[in-house]
Amino acid sequence: MAAAARVIGVIGDLDLNNPTHRFTNAALEHAAVEYAWVPTDRIRHGAAAALPRFAGLLIAPGSPYRDMEGAIAAVRYARERGVPLVGT
């Protein structure tokens, strides 16, 4: 498996003023997990293009999502393709 395939996609709209988002980043960094935030509005109509590079997905806690349909599209993408998913 290529190094990029071990990246975790964090589904949500990063707001560093939100303590939960800061703690999510800190926890993933502490665990030495490579991750990238994926905005929900980028996923709504393009999950198949936005998500294949991730080995797993984490639905970010503490969000009102800018695009709830985008968050749901990420969950659907993971379920239909057997991608590991953690939701909060």
Backbone as XML, in Angstrom:
<?xml version="1.0"?>
<chain id="A" units="angstrom">
  <residue number="1" name="MET">
    <atom name="N" x="0.856" y="-1.183" z="0.000"/>
    <atom name="CA" x="0.000" y="0.000" z="0.000"/>
    <atom name="C" x="0.898" y="1.241" z="0.000"/>
  </residue>
  <residue number="2" name="ALA">
    <atom name="N" x="0.625" y="2.167" z="-0.885"/>
    <atom name="CA" x="1.411" y="3.392" z="-0.977"/>
    <atom name="C" x="1.194" y="4.261" z="0.251"/>
  </residue>
  <residue number="3" name="ALA">
    <atom name="N" x="2.175" y="5.097" z="0.548"/>
    <atom name="CA" x="2.091" y="5.957" z="1.733"/>
    <atom name="C" x="0.838" y="6.823" z="1.718"/>
  </residue>
  <residue number="4" name="ALA">
    <atom name="N" x="0.477" y="7.355" z="0.562"/>
    <atom name="CA" x="-0.698" y="8.227" z="0.484"/>
    <atom name="C" x="-1.976" y="7.471" z="0.824"/>
  </residue>
  <residue number="5" name="ALA">
    <atom name="N" x="-1.997" y="6.172" z="0.610"/>
    <atom name="CA" x="-3.191" y="5.388" z="0.877"/>
    <atom name="C" x="-3.458" y="5.248" z="2.374"/>
  </residue>
  <residue number="6" name="ARG">
    <atom name="N" x="-2.509" y="5.638" z="3.227"/>
    <atom name="CA" x="-2.707" y="5.535" z="4.671"/>
    <atom name="C" x="-3.231" y="6.830" z="5.276"/>
  </residue>
  <residue number="7" name="VAL">
    <atom name="N" x="-3.567" y="7.765" z="4.452"/>
    <atom name="CA" x="-4.081" y="9.046" z="4.929"/>
    <atom name="C" x="-5.548" y="8.884" z="5.318"/>
  </residue>
  <residue number="8" name="ILE">
    <atom name="N" x="-5.928" y="9.493" z="6.443"/>
    <atom name="CA" x="-7.312" y="9.481" z="6.898"/>
    <atom name="C" x="-7.973" y="10.786" z="6.455"/>
  </residue>
  <residue number="9" name="GLY">
    <atom name="N" x="-9.127" y="10.688" z="5.861"/>
    <atom name="CA" x="-9.902" y="11.871" z="5.476"/>
    <atom name="C" x="-10.809" y="12.272" z="6.626"/>
  </residue>
  <residue number="10" name="VAL">
    <atom name="N" x="-10.656" y="13.490" z="7.092"/>
    <atom name="CA" x="-11.523" y="14.017" z="8.147"/>
    <atom name="C" x="-12.611" y="14.831" z="7.454"/>
  </residue>
  <residue number="11" name="ILE">
    <atom name="N" x="-13.831" y="14.324" z="7.519"/>
    <atom name="CA" x="-14.946" y="14.936" z="6.807"/>
    <atom name="C" x="-15.559" y="16.012" z="7.692"/>
  </residue>
  <residue number="12" name="GLY">
    <atom name="N" x="-15.459" y="17.246" z="7.257"/>
    <atom name="CA" x="-16.007" y="18.355" z="8.025"/>
    <atom name="C" x="-15.435" y="19.663" z="7.536"/>
  </residue>
  <residue number="13" name="ASP">
    <atom name="N" x="-15.896" y="20.710" z="8.142"/>
    <atom name="CA" x="-15.509" y="22.050" z="7.718"/>
    <atom name="C" x="-14.653" y="22.663" z="8.815"/>
  </residue>
  <residue number="14" name="LEU">
    <atom name="N" x="-13.338" y="22.498" z="8.647"/>
    <atom name="CA" x="-12.367" y="22.877" z="9.668"/>
    <atom name="C" x="-12.551" y="24.316" z="10.115"/>
  </residue>
  <residue number="15" name="ASP">
    <atom name="N" x="-12.682" y="24.475" z="11.421"/>
    <atom name="CA" x="-12.791" y="25.785" z="12.055"/>
    <atom name="C" x="-11.908" y="25.739" z="13.294"/>
  </residue>
  <residue number="16" name="LEU">
    <atom name="N" x="-10.749" y="26.351" z="13.228"/>
    <atom name="CA" x="-9.802" y="26.291" z="14.348"/>
    <atom name="C" x="-10.300" y="27.045" z="15.573"/>
  </residue>
  <residue number="17" name="ASN">
    <atom name="N" x="-11.386" y="27.796" z="15.440"/>
    <atom name="CA" x="-12.009" y="28.412" z="16.613"/>
    <atom name="C" x="-12.892" y="27.412" z="17.359"/>
  </residue>
  <residue number="18" name="ASN">
    <atom name="N" x="-13.178" y="26.280" z="16.730"/>
    <atom name="CA" x="-13.971" y="25.224" z="17.346"/>
    <atom name="C" x="-13.018" y="24.318" z="18.129"/>
  </residue>
  <residue number="19" name="PRO">
    <atom name="N" x="-13.140" y="24.269" z="19.462"/>
    <atom name="CA" x="-12.204" y="23.456" z="20.247"/>
    <atom name="C" x="-12.212" y="21.982" z="19.845"/>
  </residue>
  <residue number="20" name="THR">
    <atom name="N" x="-13.351" y="21.458" z="19.445"/>
    <atom name="CA" x="-13.416" y="20.054" z="19.052"/>
    <atom name="C" x="-12.552" y="19.792" z="17.831"/>
  </residue>
  <residue number="21" name="HIS">
    <atom name="N" x="-12.498" y="20.717" z="16.919"/>
    <atom name="CA" x="-11.661" y="20.544" z="15.730"/>
    <atom name="C" x="-10.187" y="20.614" z="16.107"/>
  </residue>
  <residue number="22" name="ARG">
    <atom name="N" x="-9.829" y="21.531" z="16.988"/>
    <atom name="CA" x="-8.430" y="21.604" z="17.450"/>
    <atom name="C" x="-8.035" y="20.304" z="18.155"/>
  </residue>
  <residue number="23" name="PHE">
    <atom name="N" x="-8.937" y="19.768" z="18.990"/>
    <atom name="CA" x="-8.637" y="18.534" z="19.719"/>
    <atom name="C" x="-8.559" y="17.337" z="18.770"/>
  </residue>
  <residue number="24" name="THR">
    <atom name="N" x="-9.364" y="17.345" z="17.726"/>
    <atom name="CA" x="-9.297" y="16.275" z="16.723"/>
    <atom name="C" x="-7.925" y="16.285" z="16.063"/>
  </residue>
  <residue number="25" name="ASN">
    <atom name="N" x="-7.475" y="17.466" z="15.660"/>
    <atom name="CA" x="-6.140" y="17.578" z="15.062"/>
    <atom name="C" x="-5.071" y="17.096" z="16.035"/>
  </residue>
  <residue number="26" name="ALA">
    <atom name="N" x="-5.155" y="17.546" z="17.289"/>
    <atom name="CA" x="-4.157" y="17.170" z="18.295"/>
    <atom name="C" x="-4.141" y="15.661" z="18.518"/>
  </residue>
  <residue number="27" name="ALA">
    <atom name="N" x="-5.313" y="15.046" z="18.583"/>
    <atom name="CA" x="-5.381" y="13.601" z="18.806"/>
    <atom name="C" x="-4.766" y="12.828" z="17.643"/>
  </residue>
  <residue number="28" name="LEU">
    <atom name="N" x="-5.083" y="13.229" z="16.427"/>
    <atom name="CA" x="-4.536" y="12.541" z="15.259"/>
    <atom name="C" x="-3.031" y="12.736" z="15.164"/>
  </residue>
  <residue number="29" name="GLU">
    <atom name="N" x="-2.563" y="13.931" z="15.489"/>
    <atom name="CA" x="-1.117" y="14.184" z="15.482"/>
    <atom name="C" x="-0.427" y="13.380" z="16.581"/>
  </residue>
  <residue number="30" name="HIS">
    <atom name="N" x="-1.036" y="13.315" z="17.746"/>
    <atom name="CA" x="-0.468" y="12.543" z="18.856"/>
    <atom name="C" x="-0.354" y="11.061" z="18.478"/>
  </residue>
  <residue number="31" name="ALA">
    <atom name="N" x="-1.339" y="10.571" z="17.734"/>
    <atom name="CA" x="-1.334" y="9.171" z="17.293"/>
    <atom name="C" x="-0.459" y="8.959" z="16.062"/>
  </residue>
  <residue number="32" name="ALA">
    <atom name="N" x="0.167" y="10.023" z="15.597"/>
    <atom name="CA" x="1.036" y="9.981" z="14.416"/>
    <atom name="C" x="0.275" y="9.486" z="13.180"/>
  </residue>
  <residue number="33" name="VAL">
    <atom name="N" x="-0.950" y="9.950" z="13.048"/>
    <atom name="CA" x="-1.793" y="9.599" z="11.907"/>
    <atom name="C" x="-1.716" y="10.727" z="10.889"/>
  </residue>
  <residue number="34" name="GLU">
    <atom name="N" x="-1.493" y="10.360" z="9.652"/>
    <atom name="CA" x="-1.523" y="11.347" z="8.579"/>
    <atom name="C" x="-2.981" y="11.573" z="8.205"/>
  </residue>
  <residue number="35" name="TYR">
    <atom name="N" x="-3.386" y="12.826" z="8.095"/>
    <atom name="CA" x="-4.795" y="13.131" z="7.840"/>
    <atom name="C" x="-4.917" y="14.395" z="7.015"/>
  </residue>
  <residue number="36" name="ALA">
    <atom name="N" x="-6.099" y="14.550" z="6.445"/>
    <atom name="CA" x="-6.426" y="15.766" z="5.700"/>
    <atom name="C" x="-7.914" y="16.040" z="5.879"/>
  </residue>
  <residue number="37" name="TRP">
    <atom name="N" x="-8.245" y="17.280" z="6.153"/>
    <atom name="CA" x="-9.648" y="17.685" z="6.258"/>
    <atom name="C" x="-10.226" y="17.805" z="4.848"/>
  </residue>
  <residue number="38" name="VAL">
    <atom name="N" x="-11.469" y="17.362" z="4.703"/>
    <atom name="CA" x="-12.160" y="17.449" z="3.421"/>
    <atom name="C" x="-13.465" y="18.205" z="3.663"/>
  </residue>
  <residue number="39" name="PRO">
    <atom name="N" x="-13.603" y="19.413" z="3.106"/>
    <atom name="CA" x="-14.826" y="20.193" z="3.303"/>
    <atom name="C" x="-16.055" y="19.497" z="2.730"/>
  </residue>
  <residue number="40" name="THR">
    <atom name="N" x="-17.143" y="19.588" z="3.458"/>
    <atom name="CA" x="-18.368" y="18.894" z="3.044"/>
    <atom name="C" x="-18.908" y="19.400" z="1.715"/>
  </residue>
  <residue number="41" name="ASP">
    <atom name="N" x="-18.733" y="20.682" z="1.433"/>
    <atom name="CA" x="-19.260" y="21.199" z="0.168"/>
    <atom name="C" x="-18.457" y="20.707" z="-1.029"/>
  </residue>
  <residue number="42" name="ARG">
    <atom name="N" x="-17.285" y="20.166" z="-0.796"/>
    <atom name="CA" x="-16.470" y="19.594" z="-1.873"/>
    <atom name="C" x="-16.906" y="18.159" z="-2.194"/>
  </residue>
  <residue number="43" name="ILE">
    <atom name="N" x="-17.635" y="17.532" z="-1.280"/>
    <atom name="CA" x="-17.973" y="16.125" z="-1.416"/>
    <atom name="C" x="-19.353" y="15.900" z="-2.025"/>
  </residue>
  <residue number="44" name="ARG">
    <atom name="N" x="-20.267" y="16.804" z="-1.798"/>
    <atom name="CA" x="-21.679" y="16.587" z="-2.143"/>
    <atom name="C" x="-21.879" y="15.965" z="-3.515"/>
  </residue>
  <residue number="45" name="HIS">
    <atom name="N" x="-21.276" y="16.526" z="-4.530"/>
    <atom name="CA" x="-21.471" y="16.020" z="-5.889"/>
    <atom name="C" x="-20.220" y="15.364" z="-6.446"/>
  </residue>
  <residue number="46" name="GLY">
    <atom name="N" x="-19.217" y="15.153" z="-5.574"/>
    <atom name="CA" x="-17.979" y="14.590" z="-6.095"/>
    <atom name="C" x="-17.256" y="13.683" z="-5.127"/>
  </residue>
  <residue number="47" name="ALA">
    <atom name="N" x="-18.003" y="12.871" z="-4.358"/>
    <atom name="CA" x="-17.360" y="11.975" z="-3.390"/>
    <atom name="C" x="-16.395" y="11.024" z="-4.081"/>
  </residue>
  <residue number="48" name="ALA">
    <atom name="N" x="-16.789" y="10.508" z="-5.225"/>
    <atom name="CA" x="-15.938" y="9.551" z="-5.935"/>
    <atom name="C" x="-14.635" y="10.182" z="-6.399"/>
  </residue>
  <residue number="49" name="ALA">
    <atom name="N" x="-14.630" y="11.483" z="-6.602"/>
    <atom name="CA" x="-13.404" y="12.174" z="-6.994"/>
    <atom name="C" x="-12.597" y="12.652" z="-5.787"/>
  </residue>
  <residue number="50" name="ALA">
    <atom name="N" x="-13.281" y="13.010" z="-4.703"/>
    <atom name="CA" x="-12.611" y="13.623" z="-3.549"/>
    <atom name="C" x="-12.075" y="12.620" z="-2.535"/>
  </residue>
  <residue number="51" name="LEU">
    <atom name="N" x="-12.611" y="11.393" z="-2.495"/>
    <atom name="CA" x="-12.313" y="10.508" z="-1.373"/>
    <atom name="C" x="-11.469" y="9.267" z="-1.655"/>
  </residue>
  <residue number="52" name="PRO">
    <atom name="N" x="-11.204" y="8.870" z="-2.886"/>
    <atom name="CA" x="-10.498" y="7.599" z="-3.088"/>
    <atom name="C" x="-9.084" y="7.549" z="-2.535"/>
  </residue>
  <residue number="53" name="ARG">
    <atom name="N" x="-8.454" y="8.661" z="-2.304"/>
    <atom name="CA" x="-7.062" y="8.638" z="-1.813"/>
    <atom name="C" x="-6.960" y="8.295" z="-0.337"/>
  </residue>
  <residue number="54" name="PHE">
    <atom name="N" x="-8.095" y="8.235" z="0.361"/>
    <atom name="CA" x="-8.071" y="8.004" z="1.804"/>
    <atom name="C" x="-8.263" y="6.539" z="2.149"/>
  </residue>
  <residue number="55" name="ALA">
    <atom name="N" x="-7.499" y="6.072" z="3.134"/>
    <atom name="CA" x="-7.601" y="4.698" z="3.612"/>
    <atom name="C" x="-8.788" y="4.528" z="4.545"/>
  </residue>
  <residue number="56" name="GLY">
    <atom name="N" x="-9.267" y="5.613" z="5.119"/>
    <atom name="CA" x="-10.408" y="5.587" z="6.018"/>
    <atom name="C" x="-10.939" y="6.992" z="6.180"/>
  </residue>
  <residue number="57" name="LEU">
    <atom name="N" x="-12.143" y="7.094" z="6.719"/>
    <atom name="CA" x="-12.775" y="8.400" z="6.894"/>
    <atom name="C" x="-13.213" y="8.569" z="8.340"/>
  </residue>
  <residue number="58" name="LEU">
    <atom name="N" x="-13.065" y="9.783" z="8.831"/>
    <atom name="CA" x="-13.535" y="10.177" z="10.153"/>
    <atom name="C" x="-14.513" y="11.316" z="9.953"/>
  </residue>
  <residue number="59" name="ILE">
    <atom name="N" x="-15.743" y="11.124" z="10.399"/>
    <atom name="CA" x="-16.722" y="12.203" z="10.331"/>
    <atom name="C" x="-16.423" y="13.106" z="11.523"/>
  </residue>
  <residue number="60" name="ALA">
    <atom name="N" x="-16.027" y="14.330" z="11.239"/>
    <atom name="CA" x="-15.550" y="15.240" z="12.281"/>
    <atom name="C" x="-16.609" y="15.524" z="13.332"/>
  </residue>
  <residue number="61" name="PRO">
    <atom name="N" x="-16.211" y="15.462" z="14.576"/>
    <atom name="CA" x="-17.134" y="15.857" z="15.649"/>
    <atom name="C" x="-17.222" y="17.371" z="15.750"/>
  </residue>
  <residue number="62" name="GLY">
    <atom name="N" x="-18.243" y="17.838" z="16.397"/>
    <atom name="CA" x="-18.348" y="19.262" z="16.698"/>
    <atom name="C" x="-18.641" y="20.143" z="15.514"/>
  </residue>
  <residue number="63" name="SER">
    <atom name="N" x="-19.290" y="19.606" z="14.511"/>
    <atom name="CA" x="-19.546" y="20.414" z="13.330"/>
    <atom name="C" x="-21.019" y="20.727" z="13.192"/>
  </residue>
  <residue number="64" name="PRO">
    <atom name="N" x="-21.333" y="21.970" z="12.911"/>
    <atom name="CA" x="-22.456" y="22.110" z="12.006"/>
    <atom name="C" x="-21.780" y="22.091" z="10.636"/>
  </residue>
  <residue number="65" name="TYR">
    <atom name="N" x="-22.229" y="21.227" z="9.758"/>
    <atom name="CA" x="-21.601" y="21.107" z="8.450"/>
    <atom name="C" x="-22.163" y="22.161" z="7.512"/>
  </residue>
  <residue number="66" name="ARG">
    <atom name="N" x="-21.292" y="22.712" z="6.676"/>
    <atom name="CA" x="-21.772" y="23.668" z="5.672"/>
    <atom name="C" x="-22.712" y="22.967" z="4.708"/>
  </residue>
  <residue number="67" name="ASP">
    <atom name="N" x="-22.452" y="21.678" z="4.480"/>
    <atom name="CA" x="-23.265" y="20.932" z="3.526"/>
    <atom name="C" x="-23.536" y="19.540" z="4.102"/>
  </residue>
  <residue number="68" name="MET">
    <atom name="N" x="-24.654" y="19.385" z="4.772"/>
    <atom name="CA" x="-25.001" y="18.099" z="5.389"/>
    <atom name="C" x="-25.077" y="16.992" z="4.349"/>
  </residue>
  <residue number="69" name="GLU">
    <atom name="N" x="-25.563" y="17.304" z="3.147"/>
    <atom name="CA" x="-25.626" y="16.296" z="2.083"/>
    <atom name="C" x="-24.222" y="15.819" z="1.707"/>
  </residue>
  <residue number="70" name="GLY">
    <atom name="N" x="-23.237" y="16.709" z="1.809"/>
    <atom name="CA" x="-21.857" y="16.307" z="1.541"/>
    <atom name="C" x="-21.356" y="15.321" z="2.579"/>
  </residue>
  <residue number="71" name="ALA">
    <atom name="N" x="-21.679" y="15.570" z="3.846"/>
    <atom name="CA" x="-21.287" y="14.646" z="4.914"/>
    <atom name="C" x="-21.950" y="13.286" z="4.700"/>
  </residue>
  <residue number="72" name="ILE">
    <atom name="N" x="-23.217" y="13.297" z="4.347"/>
    <atom name="CA" x="-23.938" y="12.044" z="4.103"/>
    <atom name="C" x="-23.362" y="11.325" z="2.884"/>
  </residue>
  <residue number="73" name="ALA">
    <atom name="N" x="-22.956" y="12.075" z="1.874"/>
    <atom name="CA" x="-22.344" y="11.468" z="0.688"/>
    <atom name="C" x="-21.051" y="10.749" z="1.059"/>
  </residue>
  <residue number="74" name="ALA">
    <atom name="N" x="-20.289" y="11.304" z="1.997"/>
    <atom name="CA" x="-19.058" y="10.650" z="2.442"/>
    <atom name="C" x="-19.362" y="9.342" z="3.149"/>
  </residue>
  <residue number="75" name="VAL">
    <atom name="N" x="-20.386" y="9.337" z="3.995"/>
    <atom name="CA" x="-20.794" y="8.105" z="4.684"/>
    <atom name="C" x="-21.240" y="7.066" z="3.661"/>
  </residue>
  <residue number="76" name="ARG">
    <atom name="N" x="-22.054" y="7.482" z="2.715"/>
    <atom name="CA" x="-22.537" y="6.571" z="1.664"/>
    <atom name="C" x="-21.357" y="5.999" z="0.874"/>
  </residue>
  <residue number="77" name="TYR">
    <atom name="N" x="-20.419" y="6.867" z="0.508"/>
    <atom name="CA" x="-19.233" y="6.437" z="-0.232"/>
    <atom name="C" x="-18.501" y="5.335" z="0.531"/>
  </residue>
  <residue number="78" name="ALA">
    <atom name="N" x="-18.279" y="5.560" z="1.826"/>
    <atom name="CA" x="-17.544" y="4.585" z="2.638"/>
    <atom name="C" x="-18.313" y="3.270" z="2.747"/>
  </residue>
  <residue number="79" name="ARG">
    <atom name="N" x="-19.591" y="3.341" z="2.998"/>
    <atom name="CA" x="-20.402" y="2.121" z="3.165"/>
    <atom name="C" x="-20.459" y="1.310" z="1.881"/>
  </residue>
  <residue number="80" name="GLU">
    <atom name="N" x="-20.607" y="1.974" z="0.760"/>
    <atom name="CA" x="-20.747" y="1.266" z="-0.512"/>
    <atom name="C" x="-19.434" y="0.664" z="-1.001"/>
  </residue>
  <residue number="81" name="ARG">
    <atom name="N" x="-18.305" y="1.180" z="-0.499"/>
    <atom name="CA" x="-17.002" y="0.713" z="-0.981"/>
    <atom name="C" x="-16.201" y="-0.025" z="0.087"/>
  </residue>
  <residue number="82" name="GLY">
    <atom name="N" x="-16.778" y="-0.198" z="1.268"/>
    <atom name="CA" x="-16.068" y="-0.910" z="2.325"/>
    <atom name="C" x="-14.903" y="-0.135" z="2.912"/>
  </residue>
  <residue number="83" name="VAL">
    <atom name="N" x="-14.955" y="1.189" z="2.834"/>
    <atom name="CA" x="-13.897" y="2.036" z="3.390"/>
    <atom name="C" x="-14.153" y="2.168" z="4.897"/>
  </residue>
  <residue number="84" name="PRO">
    <atom name="N" x="-13.142" y="1.947" z="5.732"/>
    <atom name="CA" x="-13.338" y="2.119" z="7.169"/>
    <atom name="C" x="-13.844" y="3.531" z="7.476"/>
  </residue>
  <residue number="85" name="LEU">
    <atom name="N" x="-14.825" y="3.596" z="8.384"/>
    <atom name="CA" x="-15.476" y="4.863" z="8.707"/>
    <atom name="C" x="-15.720" y="4.943" z="10.205"/>
  </residue>
  <residue number="86" name="VAL">
    <atom name="N" x="-15.373" y="6.087" z="10.785"/>
    <atom name="CA" x="-15.706" y="6.367" z="12.174"/>
    <atom name="C" x="-16.563" y="7.613" z="12.162"/>
  </residue>
  <residue number="87" name="GLY">
    <atom name="N" x="-17.739" y="7.511" z="12.757"/>
    <atom name="CA" x="-18.634" y="8.652" z="12.847"/>
    <atom name="C" x="-18.862" y="9.014" z="14.295"/>
  </residue>
  <residue number="88" name="THR">
    <atom name="N" x="-19.203" y="10.258" z="14.521"/>
    <atom name="CA" x="-19.420" y="10.703" z="15.894"/>
    <atom name="C" x="-20.845" y="11.184" z="16.056"/>
  </residue>
</chain>
